[in-house]
Amino acid sequence: MNFFRRKKQAALLSADLRRRIRESFEEASRDEEHFPSTIDPRIYHVQLILEFLGDLAGKRVLDAGCGKGRFARVLAERHPRAEISGLDLAESMLRFAPPAIQACAGSLTDLPFRDGAFHAAYATESLEHAVDIERAVAEICRVVAPGGRIVIIDKNAEKWGRLETPDWEKWFTRRQLERLLRRHCRRVSSRFISYWEDVPPDGLFIAWLAEK
Ligand SMILES: C[S@@+](CC[C@H](N)C(=O)[O-])C[C@H]1O[C@@H](n2cnc3c(N)ncnc32)[C@H](O)[C@@H]1O
């Protein structure tokens, strides 16, 4: 029995838990130090997304669980002709999103977009809060059109315990998320990454790259 099947009972995002998570992030939005609205574009997480998604001119892109839109801000600057949407559970996070982004309140587990609405999507440190991970991955893949690209950056389950985490948070091994993405995508790979390209990864962050 795999990890996700074993956790299935506990995996469902109930209305109560969803409210608790949303309230926690509404409060966290006041903490600019730990939940910043900007990011240094040289950080490898940003570089990798820019590189893997390629030329976004005229393309629709989803930042899934965008928080204050720090990644979307860089993408919008680099690709002024892209149409970037940012979705987050916490409306107070979205208030910080740059005006160039279409901000939308909602849940990763129930995306308010039609099938294939986007050419690309990415989720940075948000899937780990989605609780119903299978469903959130299925939703992200559903709203990306065939041939579109997906990047997920989250933390490695093998390093669990290294940081303080709320009770709903989940981290994943490379294989666990690869397996889920393969249900919906043709090509899937993953790699360990660090903040800086010239610093060897310490195994905490993983980037999953997929093509639908
Ligand atoms: C650690 S922050 C990361 C934000 C952003 N991706 C970034 O890297 O700056 C996690 C974000 O996920 C959002 N989130 C948590 N559960 C969510 C869900 N079910 N659907 C959408 N967003 C969710 C939170 O509100 C929060 O803004």
The ligand as an SDF file (V2000), in Angstrom:
LIG
                    3D

 27 29  0  0  0  0  0  0  0  0999 V2000
    4.3860   29.0150    2.1810 C   0  0  0  0  0  0  0  0  0  0  0  0
    3.2000   29.9470    1.2870 S   0  0  0  0  0  0  0  0  0  0  0  0
    3.9340   29.9810   -0.3400 C   0  0  0  0  0  0  0  0  0  0  0  0
    3.3680   31.0880   -1.1780 C   0  0  0  0  0  0  0  0  0  0  0  0
    4.0210   31.3000   -2.5590 C   0  0  0  0  0  0  0  0  0  0  0  0
    3.8620   30.1600   -3.4130 N   0  0  0  0  0  0  0  0  0  0  0  0
    5.4630   31.6510   -2.4010 C   0  0  0  0  0  0  0  0  0  0  0  0
    6.3350   30.8150   -2.7100 O   0  0  0  0  0  0  0  0  0  0  0  0
    5.7320   32.7710   -1.9610 O   0  0  0  0  0  0  0  0  0  0  0  0
    1.8890   28.7720    1.0760 C   0  0  0  0  0  0  0  0  0  0  0  0
    0.6600   29.3850    0.4090 C   0  0  0  0  0  0  0  0  0  0  0  0
   -0.2520   28.3370    0.0680 O   0  0  0  0  0  0  0  0  0  0  0  0
   -1.5520   28.8160    0.2800 C   0  0  0  0  0  0  0  0  0  0  0  0
   -2.4560   27.6640    0.4290 N   0  0  0  0  0  0  0  0  0  0  0  0
   -2.5210   26.7720    1.4370 C   0  0  0  0  0  0  0  0  0  0  0  0
   -3.4600   25.8490    1.1810 N   0  0  0  0  0  0  0  0  0  0  0  0
   -3.9920   26.1710   -0.0280 C   0  0  0  0  0  0  0  0  0  0  0  0
   -5.0040   25.5920   -0.8290 C   0  0  0  0  0  0  0  0  0  0  0  0
   -5.6750   24.4990   -0.4530 N   0  0  0  0  0  0  0  0  0  0  0  0
   -5.2960   26.1920   -1.9970 N   0  0  0  0  0  0  0  0  0  0  0  0
   -4.6370   27.3100   -2.4040 C   0  0  0  0  0  0  0  0  0  0  0  0
   -3.6610   27.8930   -1.6840 N   0  0  0  0  0  0  0  0  0  0  0  0
   -3.3470   27.3290   -0.5100 C   0  0  0  0  0  0  0  0  0  0  0  0
   -1.4480   29.6540    1.5310 C   0  0  0  0  0  0  0  0  0  0  0  0
   -2.5200   30.5380    1.7050 O   0  0  0  0  0  0  0  0  0  0  0  0
   -0.1020   30.3500    1.3110 C   0  0  0  0  0  0  0  0  0  0  0  0
   -0.2580   31.5860    0.6800 O   0  0  0  0  0  0  0  0  0  0  0  0
  1  2  1  0
  2  3  1  0
  2 10  1  0
  3  4  1  0
  4  5  1  0
  5  6  1  0
  5  7  1  0
  7  8  2  0
  7  9  1  0
 10 11  1  0
 11 12  1  0
 11 26  1  0
 12 13  1  0
 13 14  1  0
 13 24  1  0
 14 15  1  0
 14 23  1  0
 15 16  2  0
 16 17  1  0
 17 18  1  0
 17 23  2  0
 18 19  1  0
 18 20  2  0
 20 21  1  0
 21 22  2  0
 22 23  1  0
 24 25  1  0
 24 26  1  0
 26 27  1  0
M  CHG  2   2   1   9  -1
M  END
$$$$
